[in-house]
Amino acid sequence: MKKQLQKTNQFLNNNKGYIALGATLMLASVDASAFTAPTATTDFLYDAYDVVINKLSKGGVGFAVGAAMTLGAAVAAMKGSYVIAGTTLVAAFIGAKLDTVTTSLGMVTSFL
């Protein structure tokens, strides 16, 4: 544990300038936007969104993948691979709410 803390402190000391630059750019942002789900067939990439999100992830394929991931996480936990089991469960939960995750993705669009 002590060695890990030393490595972390060394990393932070070596990268102070980059961390300060990143924080400054995040604070200087003017506008942020998020992806909105297309609502009409005339919207850009509506067909792709409809197939991937509405038909695949919310349909039978999404249910089968979620069940397989949950089963895989249970098997990994029984084998003692708790990190793999945890990440697999997190991925399964993200897959279950893929429509919400997709529309919550955003980015900073302009700077000062």
C-alpha positions as CSV (number, residue, x, y, z in Angstrom):
1,M,0.0,0.0,0.0
2,K,2.8,2.4,0.9
3,K,4.6,1.7,-2.4
4,Q,1.4,2.5,-4.3
5,L,1.0,5.8,-2.5
6,Q,4.6,6.7,-3.3
7,K,4.0,5.9,-7.0
8,T,0.8,8.0,-7.0
9,N,2.6,11.0,-5.3
10,Q,5.5,10.6,-7.8
11,F,3.0,10.6,-10.8
12,L,1.2,13.7,-9.4
13,N,4.5,15.6,-8.8
14,N,5.7,14.7,-12.4
15,N,2.5,15.8,-14.0
16,K,1.5,19.0,-12.2
17,G,1.5,21.1,-15.3
18,Y,-0.7,18.7,-17.3
19,I,-3.2,18.4,-14.4
20,A,-3.3,22.2,-14.1
21,L,-3.8,22.6,-17.8
22,G,-6.6,20.1,-17.9
23,A,-8.4,21.7,-14.9
24,T,-8.0,25.1,-16.5
25,L,-9.5,23.9,-19.8
26,M,-12.4,22.3,-18.1
27,L,-13.2,25.4,-16.0
28,A,-12.8,27.7,-19.1
29,S,-15.4,25.8,-21.1
30,V,-18.3,27.9,-22.4
31,D,-20.8,25.3,-23.6
32,A,-21.5,21.7,-23.0
33,S,-23.9,19.5,-24.9
34,A,-25.3,16.1,-24.7
35,F,-26.7,13.7,-27.3
36,T,-30.4,13.7,-27.6
37,A,-32.3,10.6,-28.7
38,P,-33.8,11.0,-32.2
39,T,-37.5,11.2,-32.2
40,A,-38.6,11.2,-35.8
41,T,-37.6,9.2,-38.8
42,T,-36.2,12.4,-40.4
43,D,-33.6,12.9,-37.6
44,F,-30.0,12.2,-38.4
45,L,-29.1,8.5,-37.8
46,Y,-32.6,7.6,-36.5
47,D,-32.5,4.2,-38.1
48,A,-29.2,3.3,-36.6
49,Y,-30.3,4.4,-33.1
50,D,-33.6,2.6,-33.5
51,V,-31.9,-0.7,-34.5
52,V,-29.1,-0.6,-32.0
53,I,-30.9,0.8,-28.9
54,N,-34.6,0.0,-29.3
55,K,-34.5,-3.3,-31.1
56,L,-31.2,-4.9,-30.0
57,S,-30.4,-3.7,-26.5
58,K,-34.0,-3.5,-25.3
59,G,-35.1,-6.7,-27.2
60,G,-34.3,-10.3,-26.9
61,V,-30.7,-9.9,-27.9
62,G,-30.1,-7.4,-25.0
63,F,-31.9,-9.8,-22.6
64,A,-29.8,-12.7,-23.7
65,V,-26.5,-10.8,-23.4
66,G,-27.5,-9.4,-20.0
67,A,-28.3,-12.9,-18.7
68,A,-25.1,-14.3,-20.1
69,M,-23.0,-11.5,-18.5
70,T,-24.8,-12.0,-15.2
71,L,-24.1,-15.7,-15.3
72,G,-20.5,-15.1,-16.3
73,A,-20.1,-12.7,-13.4
74,A,-21.5,-15.4,-11.0
75,V,-19.1,-18.0,-12.4
76,A,-16.2,-15.6,-12.0
77,A,-17.2,-14.8,-8.5
78,M,-17.3,-18.5,-7.6
79,K,-13.8,-18.9,-9.0
80,G,-12.6,-16.1,-6.9
81,S,-12.1,-13.5,-9.6
82,Y,-13.9,-10.7,-7.9
83,V,-12.6,-7.9,-10.1
84,I,-13.7,-9.6,-13.3
85,A,-17.1,-10.4,-11.7
86,G,-17.5,-6.8,-10.6
87,T,-16.6,-5.3,-13.9
88,T,-18.9,-7.8,-15.7
89,L,-21.8,-6.8,-13.5
90,V,-21.2,-3.1,-14.0
91,A,-21.1,-3.7,-17.8
92,A,-24.3,-5.7,-17.6
93,F,-26.0,-2.8,-15.7
94,I,-24.8,-0.3,-18.2
95,G,-26.1,-2.5,-21.0
96,A,-29.5,-2.7,-19.3
97,K,-29.7,1.1,-19.3
98,L,-28.0,1.7,-22.6
99,D,-30.6,4.2,-23.8
100,T,-30.1,6.4,-20.8
101,V,-26.3,6.1,-20.9
102,T,-26.3,7.0,-24.6
103,T,-28.3,10.2,-24.1
104,S,-26.2,11.2,-21.1
105,L,-23.0,11.2,-23.0
106,G,-21.8,14.8,-23.5
107,M,-18.9,16.9,-24.5
108,V,-17.5,20.4,-24.2
109,T,-18.0,22.2,-27.5
110,S,-16.1,25.4,-27.2
111,F,-13.5,27.2,-25.1
112,L,-12.7,30.8,-24.3
